[in-house]
Amino acid sequence: MSLLRLADRELELAPGRPALMGIVNASPESFSDGGALRTTEARVAHGLRLAAEGAAIVDVGGESGVTHLPAVTVDEEIARAVPVVERLAAAGVTVSIDTWKAPVARAALAAGATMVNDPSGLRDSAVAAACAEHDAALVVTHTGAEPKTKAFPAYGDVLAEVLAVLERRTAVARAHGVASDRVAVDPGLDLGKTPPDSVAVLRGLGELHSLGHPVLLAASRKDFVGALTERPPADRLGGTLAAIAAGVEAGAAIVRVHDVAATADYLAVRAAVVGDVAVARELRLPEGLRRQRAAA
């Protein structure tokens, strides 16, 4: 058992039972859902539903990572995401802000977020400084490309590159005052990586433990899953769960997902069948769940 500290709270991380981070896309250009959540009210309701389904953290993002559109302005990103952060935090939800921009991070932290999920690998070290000022947690992510750009570097050894860059960038976070027990690392599947690159990183995920920080795995609906299955984003749940299975075996401490309920079910059954949790001898299926009701 290990702990990740997020402001005034602690997240217990158990081997084989990763914490779930649910995704709220407050961006109409989202690749994964086509911008289905168009209003603050819809985004807040979705975040509350994810928390009820088992998300320990709800990650709110006001800008999609799609590369065919330019970056949104700081003011626009704040307008999209911060009201959602504020209302979820007020409801008692542990909230992360998905951003690489320091002003957005500061606004979200002031509104009640307790983590910054920076997909750029601390392109702006002021993000780390903002986390330190608020005692917030920070996810440091590897990427082989600048934000909002599509680039695929020719890695000699992609896993070695991920490890080296994350070691350097987590050192930057600590140098700006972020305590070691408030840092998590994300290998950045698909971020500046081809599908074969992402698969190679996932195969070697266990090596990231050498960095001394919890590993966050963000595989949900990613391009490499789509490439392997030839399915569009909303139809990639099966492939996503397969990637999560590999991540759990490699010791991922947090998994970032769109489909929280399905992932929670997968983890619950897995924990039972591999013996991570006890199964009571008196366990029975409730009668009301035995048969599927016909549609009205």
Disulfide bonds with the S-S distance in Angstrom:
none
